[in-house]
Amino acid sequence: MAIDMSGEERISAPIEKVWAALNDPAVLKQCIPGCEKLEADREKGFSAAVTLKIGPIKARFAGEVELTNINPPLSYTIVGEGKGGIAGFAKGGADVVLAEEAPDLTVLTYTARADVRGKIAQLGNRLIQSTSKKLAGEFFARFNEVVSAR
């Protein structure tokens, strides 16, 4: 089951600060819903463990994330895959773009796509889409709070 979503977040911080936060595992860990572990792994990636509840299914996903097309401090593509055992797996990516609107205002836009398979995919397209959008919204709202407060 394919999922596509996009969004924009206006962050009250300079573009360099937003870029640094997007590459900081400690910041990302506190912003990712259900994240138990996020560690820098290799030169351009992270290993992660996340527990999510989607409808009646609660699963722990372990996976790897890699950053590609890195263009500091303007953009990168994040690609990854997570396995949730019997619940299934998800893989996908997002293009993240930063634009400086003012010295202390950065606009972050993202376009994400994911492919979900296994038991979770059987829950239905509407539930998966709405849960994915909710999780993305929570991540970017929390990211905005954390970065703006620094």
N, C-alpha and C positions, 0 to 999 in steps of 0.2 A: 504494500500500500504506500503510495507516494504522498508526501506532504510538502506543500510549498507555503512559505509565509515571508512577509517582509514588514519592516517597520522603521521608525525613526525616533531618536531620543535626543533631546536638547540638553546638553550637560554644561553646567556653570563651572567650567574649568578650561585652562589653556589646552590646546591640541596636544602639546608634548606630554602633559600630565595624563590626559586621557589615553594616549598611546602607551605610556609606561604602565598604566593600570591594566590595559588589555593584554599585556605581556607578563603580568605579575601573578604567579600561581596563588599567592596568599589572598589577593584581592578577588580573583576569579572564584576561588573556593568558597568565600563567604557570600558570593552572589548567585552561584548555581544552586537552584532548588534541589534539596536532597543530597548534596555533595558530601561525601564522607572523606574522600581523599583526592587531592589533585597535586601532582608533583611534576616538576620539570623533568623531562625524560629525553635524553639525547640533546641535540643542539636546537632543534626547532619544534619540539613537541611536548606533550604532557601525557601522563598516565592518570586515569581517573577511576573512581568508584562512586556510583550514584545510586541511591535507592528512591524509586518512584512508585506512586500508586496511581494507576490508570484504571478507572472504573473499579471492578472488583479484584483486579490483579495488582499485587504489590511485588515488585521485583528489584533485585540488586543487579545493576549493570556494571561490568568492568570493561574498560576499553582504553584505546589509544587515540590521541588527537595530534594532528600535525598541522603546522602553519606553513602555507605556501604562498607564492606570489607576494612576498613581503616587500612593501614599499613604505618604509618609515618616513614620517609619522602619519601617513595618509590611508593606507589600506593593507589588508591581507585577506587570504582565504583560509578558512579553518575547515579541515576535513577529518572525519573520525568514524570509528565503529565501536559499538558497545554490544556485549553479549550478556543476555539476562537468563541464561540457562533455559529451562523449559518454557519460560515466558516468551522467549524469542530473541530477536536482535534488531538493532537499528544501526543504520549507517547513513552518513550524509555530510553536508557541509554548509558553510555560509560565507558570503562575501561581506566583509565589514569595511565601510568607508567612512573616514573622518573628514570633516570640512570645517575650517575656522570661519565662524560667522562674525566674531568680534574677538579681541584679545583674550577675554575670559568666557567665551561661549563657543562650544564645539558641537556640531551636529553629527551624530553617529547614525548612519543608515545601514541596514542589513537586509540581505536577501538570502533566505535559507531554504534548503531542500533536504528532505530525509526520506528514507525508505525503511518501513517497519515490516518485519516478517514474524511469523510464529503465532503463538497464542494471543499476544497483544493485538495483532492485526485483525484477529477475528472479532474484536470488540465493536468494530464498525467505524466507518470513515468519519462520521460526525463527531463521535466521542474522541477519536484520536486527533482530529484536526483541532477541536476546541481545547483539549488538554495541551497540545503542543503550543498553541497560541498563548494559552494561559501561562505555561512555563517560561516561554520566551519573554512575555510581558513582565513576569516576576523578575527574571534575570536582569533585564535592561533597566527596570525601575530601581532595583536594588543597586545595580552597578552605578546608576546615576547618583543615588544617595551617597554611596561610599566615596565616589570620586569627587563629588561636589563638596563633601564635608572635609576633605583632606586639606 
